[in-house]
Amino acid sequence: MRELSDEAGEKKSPTSLRGLKKVLLPLSKPEALDRLGASSLAAFGPLPAGAGKQSRDLAGFLGQVALFEELDRSDLTRLARVAHERHYSDGEVVYEQDRPGVALFIVKSGVVEISRRGVHGEQVLVITLEPPASFSEQSAMGAEVLRWTSAVARGAACLVALGSSDLDALGRRFPHLANKILRKLAQITALRLQALVDAQLSQEEEPARGDRAE
């Protein structure tokens, strides 16, 4: 399985924001991605042949992502050199809730569903993401926290992954660039956490309202 959850049983009405869909979770083998302390190479595999041209094309795409909106072209090119593209088929899991992660993801093409396990074990859809949305940002900050959501591809999808070790290496060479990215990561992670807390509280309040109605 790859890292978002399987199909939800009973779902709430999904939120769909194009590209946050700019505010607001893989790899074919989440076991490799989620292994604590795993290196970028172990997590994502070697860069494919022709990576130079790919990096130039990827830099243009990264410039459309809210997370990197403050970066100039030279910084985007540096960032593209450490990024990894991965392809998913329909229903493939990107990552699962309550498992540690070491990378953030950006939807380059296709659709990814983010969900969270409900109080009765059902999967509740949180948001549907389209390009160029980013997700699981907290996993790239080196805190080795457990993911609070799951992510699954709906249809064929291409994701760009950035591991914490990639960003660490980038920071050693370009500390100013790393500071820009970390500041934005903190802002977006705070927004994501607030959205999840609000969704959880709303979900827990529904049974109580039903009991009062009876």
JOVENFEN-V52053 format. One record per pair of residues at least 4 apart in sequence whose C-alpha atoms are under 7 Angstrom apart, sorted by the first residue. I is the first residue (numbers start at 0). GAP is how many residues later the second one is. If there is no record, write none. Layout:
BEGIN
I_GAP / I_GAP
END
This chain:
BEGIN
0_28 / 0_29 / 0_91 / 0_92 / 1_24 / 1_25 / 1_26 / 1_27 / 1_28 / 1_90 / 1_91 / 1_92 / 1_93 / 2_23 / 2_24 / 2_27 / 2_90 / 2_91 / 2_92 / 2_93 / 2_147 / 2_148 / 2_149 / 3_21 / 3_89 / 3_90 / 3_91 / 3_92 / 3_109 / 3_110 / 3_146 / 3_147 / 3_148 / 4_88 / 4_91 / 4_110 / 4_145 / 4_146 / 4_147 / 5_146 / 7_114 / 7_115 / 7_116 / 7_117 / 8_113 / 8_114 / 9_112 / 9_113 / 9_114 / 10_112 / 10_113 / 10_114 / 11_112 / 11_113 / 13_111 / 13_112 / 13_113 / 13_114 / 14_111 / 14_112 / 14_113 / 15_5 / 15_111 / 15_112 / 15_113 / 16_4 / 16_112 / 17_4 / 17_111 / 17_112 / 18_110 / 18_111 / 18_112 / 18_113 / 18_114 / 19_4 / 19_113 / 20_108 / 20_109 / 20_112 / 21_44 / 21_111 / 21_112 / 22_165 / 23_110 / 23_111 / 23_164 / 23_168 / 24_69 / 24_70 / 24_80 / 24_89 / 24_110 / 24_111 / 24_125 / 24_126 / 25_4 / 25_68 / 25_69 / 26_6 / 26_59 / 26_67 / 27_60 / 28_4 / 29_4 / 29_64 / 29_65 / 30_4 / 31_10 / 31_11 / 32_10 / 32_68 / 32_69 / 33_65 / 33_66 / 33_67 / 33_68 / 35_64 / 37_4 / 37_5 / 38_4 / 38_126 / 39_4 / 39_123 / 39_125 / 39_126 / 40_4 / 40_5 / 43_40 / 46_4 / 49_4 / 50_4 / 51_4 / 52_4 / 53_4 / 54_4 / 54_22 / 54_25 / 54_26 / 55_4 / 55_21 / 56_4 / 57_4 / 57_22 / 58_4 / 58_17 / 58_18 / 58_21 / 61_6 / 61_14 / 62_5 / 62_6 / 62_13 / 63_5 / 63_68 / 64_4 / 64_67 / 64_68 / 66_117 / 66_118 / 67_113 / 70_4 / 70_5 / 71_4 / 72_4 / 73_4 / 74_4 / 74_102 / 75_4 / 76_4 / 78_4 / 81_84 / 82_77 / 82_78 / 82_79 / 83_76 / 83_77 / 83_78 / 84_73 / 84_74 / 84_75 / 84_76 / 85_72 / 85_73 / 85_74 / 86_70 / 86_71 / 86_72 / 87_4 / 87_65 / 87_68 / 87_69 / 87_70 / 88_64 / 88_66 / 88_67 / 88_68 / 89_63 / 89_64 / 89_65 / 89_66 / 90_61 / 90_62 / 90_63 / 90_64 / 91_60 / 91_61 / 92_58 / 92_59 / 92_60 / 93_57 / 93_58 / 94_55 / 94_56 / 95_53 / 95_54 / 95_55 / 96_50 / 96_51 / 96_52 / 96_53 / 97_48 / 97_49 / 97_50 / 98_47 / 98_48 / 99_44 / 99_45 / 99_46 / 99_47 / 100_38 / 100_43 / 100_45 / 100_46 / 101_37 / 101_38 / 101_42 / 101_61 / 101_62 / 102_36 / 102_37 / 102_58 / 102_59 / 102_60 / 102_61 / 103_31 / 103_32 / 103_33 / 103_35 / 103_36 / 103_57 / 103_58 / 103_59 / 104_29 / 104_30 / 104_31 / 104_54 / 104_55 / 104_56 / 104_57 / 105_26 / 105_27 / 105_28 / 105_29 / 105_53 / 105_54 / 105_55 / 106_23 / 106_24 / 106_25 / 106_26 / 106_27 / 106_51 / 106_52 / 106_53 / 107_23 / 107_24 / 107_50 / 107_51 / 107_52 / 108_22 / 108_48 / 108_49 / 109_20 / 109_45 / 109_46 / 109_47 / 109_48 / 110_17 / 110_18 / 110_19 / 110_42 / 110_43 / 110_44 / 110_46 / 111_16 / 111_17 / 111_18 / 111_39 / 111_40 / 111_41 / 111_42 / 112_14 / 112_15 / 112_16 / 112_38 / 112_39 / 112_40 / 112_41 / 113_11 / 113_12 / 113_13 / 113_14 / 113_35 / 113_36 / 113_37 / 113_38 / 114_8 / 114_9 / 114_10 / 114_11 / 114_12 / 114_34 / 114_35 / 114_36 / 115_7 / 115_8 / 115_9 / 115_10 / 115_33 / 115_34 / 116_4 / 116_5 / 116_6 / 116_7 / 117_4 / 117_5 / 117_6 / 128_4 / 136_48 / 136_52 / 137_51 / 138_4 / 138_5 / 138_6 / 139_23 / 139_24 / 140_23 / 141_22 / 152_4 / 161_4 / 162_4 / 163_4 / 164_4 / 165_4 / 166_4 / 166_11 / 167_4 / 168_4 / 169_4 / 169_8 / 170_4 / 170_6 / 170_7 / 173_4 / 174_4 / 175_4 / 176_4 / 177_4 / 178_4 / 179_4 / 180_4 / 181_4 / 182_4 / 183_4 / 184_4 / 185_4 / 186_4 / 187_4 / 188_4 / 189_4 / 190_4 / 191_4 / 192_4 / 193_4 / 194_4 / 195_4 / 196_4 / 197_4 / 198_4 / 199_4 / 200_4 / 201_4 / 204_4 / 205_4 / 206_4 / 207_4 / 208_4 / 209_4
END
